Amino acid sequence: MDQDLDLRRLRYFVAVAEELHFGRAAGRLHIAQPALSRQMRALEDDLGVRLFRRDRRGTELTAAGAQLLQDAPRLLAASAAVARAAVAAAADTPTFTIGFMPGITVTPAVRAMTGRHPGLEIRLLRTGWHDQAEVLHDGRADVGIVRLPLDQRGLRVRPLFSEPRVVALPADHPLARRPAVAVADLAGEHLLQDPDAVPEWRDVAVELREGGRAGVPPIHSVEEKLELVAAGAGVCVIPLSTAGFYTRADVVVRPVTDIAPGRVCLAWSAGRSSSLTTDFAEAAELLVPPEAD
């Protein structure tokens, strides 16, 4: 390759690689399919490798395509972060954005930062499992209060505390009558989340049911999960603090006796840090509950 990588083509590539269908990718990108095909051929020419195999059975990634799909999101995120940083530097009022997962109260740290930096505009960004790392890579957040598991590549991660996790069940579920349950009791249930977030369930489940999402659209929020739990579509494992924020009469939560506690950490981009990041890392210690591990 003897020229710079075109970021627009790279964005197009990610869409095609994720959809594995040029028509759907073109619709997602709001461009014509022939134009998308030309851009992908141009990207292959730029790189000197084939990225896709297309035949009557459909479209699939080559080994080079699979590698590019693994690396491309981080490059695109870094590009977005550079642009956001330039815009932020030109602003009259400095800003600092804190990402946080549901159930986590960041007020004590925010107050500490405001006291230390009176002229700083602090912004809050609620995140979910699907984007808690993404917002750090692309610069939407300067730091994040995250829940593990988390892809830690390109991030600096500092443990804060651990807390119990509970299972959310429909109020009329037979297990709801028990004071506590074991992972084995849940093995046959439909898990409404990524099994990697609950490896204990994954290890003993009789049937994974295609990653615990068969017949269920992608779920991006606690509210969506609890709606599905209440409807009897399945169960989910959530941190105890999150359960306390989302109480409802048609859903009950029960301790799971043999599941590891959830871990809460502070995270930020390994390539971008500042004195504000350092100050917030100190302030984040105020978020640790007195009873936490």
C-alpha positions in Angstrom: 0.0 0.0 0.0 1.6 3.3 -1.1 -1.1 5.8 -0.1 -3.1 6.8 3.0 -6.1 4.8 4.1 -9.3 6.5 3.1 -11.4 6.8 6.3 -14.7 7.1 4.3 -14.0 3.9 2.5 -13.1 2.3 5.9 -16.5 3.3 7.3 -18.1 1.8 4.3 -16.1 -1.3 4.7 -17.3 -1.7 8.3 -20.9 -1.5 7.2 -20.5 -4.2 4.5 -18.4 -6.4 6.8 -21.0 -6.2 9.6 -24.0 -6.8 7.3 -22.3 -9.2 4.9 -24.7 -7.9 2.3 -24.0 -5.1 0.0 -27.6 -4.1 -0.4 -28.3 -3.8 3.3 -25.0 -2.0 3.8 -25.9 0.5 1.1 -29.2 1.1 2.7 -27.6 1.6 6.1 -25.1 4.1 4.5 -27.8 5.8 2.4 -25.8 5.4 -0.8 -26.4 3.4 -4.0 -25.2 -0.2 -4.1 -23.1 0.2 -7.3 -21.3 3.1 -5.7 -20.6 1.1 -2.6 -19.3 -1.8 -4.6 -16.9 0.6 -6.4 -15.7 2.0 -3.1 -14.9 -1.5 -1.8 -13.0 -2.4 -4.9 -11.0 0.9 -4.6 -10.2 0.0 -0.9 -9.0 -3.4 -2.0 -6.8 -1.8 -4.6 -5.5 0.6 -2.0 -4.6 -2.3 0.3 -3.5 -4.7 -2.4 -5.7 -7.5 -0.8 -9.1 -9.0 -1.3 -11.5 -8.2 1.6 -14.6 -10.1 0.5 -15.6 -13.3 -1.3 -18.9 -13.0 -3.2 -20.7 -15.9 -4.8 -24.2 -17.2 -5.2 -24.3 -18.2 -1.5 -23.6 -14.6 -0.4 -20.8 -12.4 0.9 -18.1 -13.4 3.4 -14.9 -11.9 4.7 -11.5 -13.1 3.7 -8.8 -13.4 6.4 -7.6 -9.9 5.4 -11.2 -8.6 5.7 -11.7 -10.2 9.1 -8.5 -8.6 10.4 -9.5 -5.2 9.0 -12.9 -5.5 10.7 -11.1 -6.2 14.0 -8.9 -3.1 13.6 -11.0 -0.6 11.7 -13.4 0.5 14.6 -10.5 1.6 16.7 -9.0 3.6 13.9 -12.3 5.2 13.1 -12.9 6.0 16.8 -9.4 7.5 17.1 -10.2 9.8 14.1 -13.4 10.9 15.7 -11.7 11.5 19.0 -9.1 13.8 17.3 -11.8 15.8 15.7 -13.7 16.2 19.0 -10.6 17.2 20.8 -9.9 20.0 18.3 -13.4 21.3 18.7 -13.2 21.1 22.5 -9.9 23.0 22.5 -11.4 25.9 20.6 -14.4 26.2 23.0 -14.5 29.2 25.4 -15.4 27.0 28.3 -13.4 23.8 29.0 -15.4 20.6 29.3 -15.0 17.2 30.9 -17.3 14.4 30.1 -17.9 11.4 32.4 -19.5 8.3 31.1 -21.3 6.1 33.6 -23.2 2.8 33.6 -26.7 2.4 35.0 -27.0 2.1 38.8 -23.8 4.0 39.5 -24.1 7.4 41.2 -21.3 9.8 40.2 -22.4 12.8 42.2 -19.7 12.8 44.8 -16.9 12.7 42.2 -18.6 15.4 40.2 -18.9 17.7 43.2 -15.2 17.1 44.0 -14.2 18.0 40.4 -16.4 21.1 40.4 -14.8 22.2 43.7 -11.3 21.8 42.4 -12.1 23.3 38.9 -14.8 26.0 39.3 -14.6 27.0 35.6 -14.9 23.5 34.3 -18.2 22.4 32.6 -18.8 18.8 33.6 -21.0 16.7 31.3 -22.5 13.3 32.0 -23.1 10.5 29.5 -25.1 7.4 30.3 -23.6 4.4 28.7 -24.6 0.7 28.2 -22.8 -2.6 27.7 -22.6 -2.0 24.0 -20.9 1.4 24.1 -19.1 1.9 27.5 -15.7 1.4 25.8 -16.7 3.0 22.5 -17.4 6.4 24.0 -13.8 6.5 25.4 -12.2 5.5 22.1 -14.1 8.0 20.0 -13.8 10.9 22.5 -17.4 11.3 23.5 -16.3 10.8 27.1 -13.0 11.7 28.8 -13.4 9.0 31.5 -15.9 6.3 32.2 -17.2 4.5 35.2 -17.5 1.1 33.6 -18.6 -2.4 34.5 -16.5 -5.5 33.6 -16.3 -7.4 31.4 -14.8 -4.8 29.1 -12.5 -5.0 26.1 -9.6 -3.2 27.6 -7.5 -2.8 24.5 -6.4 0.8 24.2 -7.7 1.7 27.6 -6.3 2.2 31.1 -8.5 0.6 33.7 -8.4 1.1 37.4 -10.5 -1.0 39.8 -12.9 0.8 42.1 -15.1 -1.7 43.8 -17.1 -4.9 43.5 -20.8 -5.5 44.3 -23.2 -8.5 44.3 -25.2 -9.4 41.2 -28.8 -10.6 41.2 -31.1 -12.3 38.7 -34.2 -10.5 37.5 -37.3 -12.8 37.1 -40.9 -12.4 36.2 -42.9 -12.0 39.5 -44.9 -15.1 38.7 -41.8 -17.3 37.9 -41.5 -20.4 40.0 -38.0 -19.4 41.1 -39.3 -16.1 42.4 -40.7 -17.9 45.4 -37.2 -18.8 46.5 -35.0 -16.5 48.7 -32.0 -17.2 46.5 -31.1 -19.3 43.5 -28.1 -21.0 42.0 -26.6 -20.8 38.5 -27.7 -24.3 37.8 -31.4 -23.3 38.5 -31.0 -20.7 35.7 -29.2 -23.0 33.2 -32.4 -23.7 31.2 -33.6 -20.1 31.2 -33.4 -17.8 28.2 -30.7 -15.2 29.1 -31.5 -11.8 27.8 -27.9 -10.6 27.6 -24.5 -11.5 26.2 -23.5 -14.8 27.8 -19.9 -13.5 28.1 -21.3 -11.1 30.8 -22.4 -14.1 32.8 -19.8 -16.8 32.2 -21.0 -19.0 35.1 -24.4 -19.4 33.3 -22.7 -20.0 30.0 -20.6 -22.8 31.5 -23.5 -24.8 33.0 -26.3 -23.9 30.5 -27.9 -27.0 28.9 -28.5 -24.9 25.7 -27.0 -21.5 24.9 -29.9 -20.7 22.5 -27.6 -18.8 20.1 -26.0 -16.7 22.7 -29.1 -16.1 24.8 -30.8 -13.9 22.3 -32.8 -16.2 20.1 -36.0 -14.5 19.0 -35.0 -11.3 20.9 -33.8 -8.1 19.1 -30.6 -6.4 20.3 -31.1 -5.1 23.8 -29.3 -1.9 24.7 -30.7 -0.8 28.1 -31.8 -2.0 31.5 -35.3 -0.8 30.8 -35.6 -3.0 27.7 -34.3 -6.0 29.6 -36.8 -5.6 32.4 -39.7 -5.1 30.0 -38.8 -8.5 28.4 -38.3 -10.1 31.8 -41.7 -8.9 32.9 -43.2 -10.3 29.7 -41.8 -13.7 30.4 -39.3 -13.6 27.5 -36.3 -14.6 29.8 -34.2 -13.6 32.7 -31.2 -11.3 33.2 -28.4 -10.9 35.7 -27.8 -7.3 36.9 -25.8 -5.6 39.6 -27.6 -5.1 42.9 -27.2 -1.3 42.7 -28.9 -1.3 39.2 -31.7 -3.4 40.6 -32.3 -0.8 43.2 -32.7 1.9 40.6 -35.3 0.0 38.6 -37.8 -1.6 40.9 -41.1 -2.6 39.5 -44.0 -4.8 40.8 -43.9 -7.3 37.9 -40.2 -8.1 38.3 -38.5 -9.6 41.3 -34.7 -10.0 41.9 -33.1 -12.8 43.8 -29.5 -13.3 44.9 -27.5 -15.9 42.9 -25.4 -17.9 45.4 -22.6 -19.0 43.2 -22.0 -16.1 40.8 -19.1 -13.8 40.9 -19.7 -10.2 42.0 -19.7 -7.4 39.4 -16.7 -5.2 39.2 -16.8 -1.5 38.7 -13.8 0.4 37.3 -12.6 3.7 36.1 -11.4 3.7 32.5 -9.9 6.2 30.0 -8.1 6.1 26.7 -4.5 5.0 27.0 -3.6 7.5 24.3 -5.3 10.5 25.8 -4.9 11.6 29.4 -4.6 15.0 31.1 -4.4 16.6 34.5 -8.2 16.5 34.6 -8.1 12.7 34.1 -5.6 12.5 37.0 -7.8 14.6 39.2 -10.9 12.6 38.4 -9.1 9.4 39.2 -8.5 10.7 42.7 -12.1 12.0 42.9 -13.5 8.6 41.8 -12.4 7.0 45.0 -15.3 8.9 46.6 -17.6 6.5 44.6 -16.5 3.4 46.5 -19.3 2.4 49.0 -18.1 1.9 52.6 -19.2 -1.8 52.5 -17.7 -2.5 49.0 -14.9 -5.1 48.6 
